[in-house]
Amino acid sequence: MRIYLLSLDRKRSFFYADESEPPDDGPDGDDSRDEETAWQGRIREHREQLQSVWEQSETRIVRWSRRAWEWMHSWAHPDETMLRRLRSASRVELHHPAGREPEEVRGLWSRYLAQRWCRHLFWLSVNLIVAPPAVMTLWVLPGPNVIGYWFAYRAIHHALIVRGIHRARWGGLPLELRASPALDFPIERDGEGRAAHPAIDGPAPLLSEHIARTEAESAAVDPPSDKL
């Protein structure tokens, strides 16, 4: 699994996964369908059928449910897919600017994982508490119980992320640091304002979201002071 350390400036940086890279087929990967039981296969097929109907239906309540689901998805942090993929990665290749020392990069990676561990463990606990009453209480509403399903979905999602972070911190997931002079250059934007970086091969669809979240989080931590 290839991850980049990208910098907005010397103080602000973030970790970004190569979205064009196919997922690893690790020991706990999602490509283990050969080992699934018969009832797990039936559940998966039923879920895929329901998802297909839900995505293609044009009834008013289903259209509203899809918009609500997409709106709630906009709350998710763009690094969640990367963190979830850690649970199935065979190794992590961490590409960093050549101007940063390996000890500094390891420290940034360790602190980042520790912060995300606390965040997702907290939200996992919250969603585990909220999901059962939300599902049971809101099932009487017309249409799919989007809100109840959302809490259940997020509980599972946070659990997978926590598992991935645990593997990266304590599970012996190999970490290889690779210095790249190209990463010393700043992030660029094309004529349409889309972010890109010369060190990243292929499309970078979530890069702009990473930049926006990093800028928002740094502003919340270090708000601008009023100048007299």
C-alpha positions in Angstrom: 0.0 0.0 0.0 1.5 3.3 -1.1 1.0 6.4 1.1 2.4 9.9 0.5 3.2 12.6 3.0 2.1 15.8 1.3 2.8 19.2 2.8 0.9 22.5 2.5 3.7 24.2 4.3 6.3 23.3 6.9 3.7 23.1 9.7 0.8 21.6 7.8 1.0 18.2 6.2 -1.2 15.1 5.7 -1.0 11.5 4.6 -2.6 10.6 1.3 -3.2 7.1 -0.1 -2.8 6.4 -3.8 -6.4 5.9 -4.9 -5.4 4.4 -8.3 -3.5 1.6 -6.5 -5.5 -1.7 -6.4 -6.2 -3.0 -2.8 -3.9 -5.6 -1.4 -5.1 -9.1 -1.0 -3.8 -9.5 2.6 -4.8 -12.1 5.1 -7.8 -10.1 6.3 -8.6 -8.6 2.9 -12.1 -8.2 1.4 -11.2 -10.7 -1.4 -11.7 -13.7 0.8 -15.0 -14.8 -0.7 -13.8 -18.3 -1.3 -13.8 -18.9 2.4 -17.2 -17.5 3.2 -19.9 -19.8 4.4 -23.1 -20.5 2.5 -25.2 -18.2 4.7 -22.7 -15.4 4.4 -22.8 -15.7 0.7 -26.6 -15.5 0.7 -26.5 -12.4 2.9 -24.0 -10.8 0.6 -26.1 -11.6 -2.5 -29.3 -10.3 -0.8 -27.5 -7.1 0.2 -26.2 -6.5 -3.3 -29.6 -7.0 -4.8 -31.1 -4.5 -2.4 -28.4 -2.1 -3.1 -29.0 -2.4 -6.9 -32.7 -1.8 -6.4 -32.1 1.2 -4.1 -29.6 2.8 -6.5 -31.8 2.4 -9.6 -35.2 3.2 -8.1 -36.7 6.7 -9.0 -39.5 6.8 -6.4 -39.6 10.0 -4.4 -38.8 8.4 -1.0 -35.9 6.5 -2.4 -34.5 9.6 -4.2 -34.7 11.4 -0.8 -33.0 8.5 0.9 -30.2 8.5 -1.6 -29.7 12.3 -1.2 -29.7 12.0 2.6 -27.2 9.1 2.5 -24.9 11.1 0.2 -25.2 14.1 2.5 -24.3 12.1 5.6 -21.3 10.6 3.7 -20.0 14.1 3.2 -19.3 14.2 6.9 -16.7 11.4 6.6 -13.1 12.3 6.6 -11.3 11.6 3.3 -8.6 9.5 4.9 -11.1 6.8 6.2 -10.7 4.6 3.1 -6.9 4.7 3.5 -7.1 3.7 7.2 -9.6 0.9 6.5 -7.3 -0.5 3.9 -4.5 -0.9 6.5 -6.2 -4.0 7.8 -5.6 -5.9 4.5 -2.3 -4.3 3.4 0.8 -6.5 3.1 3.0 -3.5 3.8 3.1 0.3 3.8 5.4 2.2 1.5 5.5 5.7 3.0 6.8 8.2 0.5 8.0 11.4 2.1 9.8 14.6 1.1 13.5 14.2 0.8 13.9 17.3 3.0 12.3 15.5 6.0 14.4 13.2 8.2 13.2 9.6 8.6 12.8 10.0 12.4 10.6 13.0 11.8 8.4 11.1 9.3 8.1 8.1 11.7 7.1 10.5 14.5 4.4 12.2 12.3 3.1 8.8 11.2 2.9 7.5 14.8 1.2 10.6 16.1 -1.3 10.6 13.2 -2.2 6.9 13.9 -2.6 7.6 17.6 -4.9 10.6 16.9 -7.0 8.7 14.5 -7.2 5.7 16.8 -8.7 7.8 19.6 -11.1 9.5 17.2 -12.5 6.4 15.6 -12.6 4.5 18.9 -14.7 7.2 20.3 -17.1 7.3 17.3 -17.2 3.5 17.3 -18.5 3.6 20.9 -21.0 6.4 20.1 -22.4 4.6 17.1 -22.7 1.3 18.9 -24.8 3.0 21.5 -27.0 4.9 19.1 -27.5 2.4 16.3 -29.8 -0.1 18.1 -32.4 2.4 19.4 -32.2 4.3 16.1 -32.9 1.2 14.1 -35.8 0.1 16.4 -37.3 3.5 16.8 -37.2 4.8 13.3 -38.3 1.7 11.5 -41.8 2.9 11.4 -40.9 5.8 9.1 -41.9 5.4 5.5 -39.1 4.3 3.2 -35.7 3.0 4.2 -34.6 3.8 7.7 -31.6 5.8 6.4 -30.8 7.3 9.8 -30.8 4.0 11.7 -28.9 2.3 9.0 -26.4 5.1 8.9 -25.4 4.6 12.6 -25.1 0.8 12.1 -23.1 1.3 8.9 -20.8 3.8 10.7 -20.3 1.5 13.6 -19.0 -1.2 11.2 -17.0 1.3 9.3 -15.3 2.6 12.5 -14.6 -0.9 13.6 -12.8 -1.7 10.4 -10.8 1.5 10.7 -9.9 0.7 14.3 -8.8 -2.8 13.3 -6.6 -1.3 10.5 -5.0 1.2 12.8 -4.4 -1.5 15.4 -2.6 -3.6 12.8 -0.5 -0.6 11.7 0.5 0.3 15.3 0.8 -3.1 17.0 0.1 -5.8 14.4 3.5 -5.9 12.8 2.5 -4.2 9.5 5.8 -3.5 7.7 6.6 0.2 7.2 9.1 1.2 4.5 10.1 4.9 4.3 11.1 6.1 0.8 12.4 9.6 0.4 11.2 11.3 -2.8 12.7 14.7 -4.0 9.5 15.2 -6.0 7.5 15.5 -2.8 9.5 18.6 -1.8 7.5 20.5 -4.4 4.2 22.0 -3.5 0.8 20.8 -4.5 -0.4 22.1 -7.8 -3.9 23.0 -9.2 -5.0 22.8 -12.8 -7.1 25.2 -14.7 -10.3 24.0 -13.1 -8.9 24.3 -9.6 -8.4 20.5 -9.1 -5.4 19.6 -6.9 -2.6 17.4 -8.2 1.0 16.6 -7.3 3.7 15.5 -9.7 4.8 12.7 -7.4 1.4 11.0 -7.6 0.8 8.8 -10.6 -2.8 8.7 -11.9 -5.8 10.6 -10.7 -6.1 12.1 -7.2 -9.8 12.5 -6.7 -9.7 13.1 -2.9 -6.7 15.4 -2.8 -8.8 18.6 -2.8 -10.9 17.2 0.1 -7.7 16.4 2.1 -6.4 19.9 1.6 -9.7 21.4 2.7 -9.9 19.2 5.8 -6.3 19.9 6.7 -6.7 23.7 6.4 -10.0 23.5 8.4 -8.4 21.4 11.2 -5.3 23.6 11.4 -7.5 26.7 11.5 -9.5 25.2 14.4 -6.3 24.4 16.3 -4.5 27.7 15.6 -7.2 30.3 14.9 -5.9 33.6 13.5 -5.2 36.2 16.2 -6.7 39.6 15.9 -4.2 42.3 15.1 -4.6 45.7 16.8 
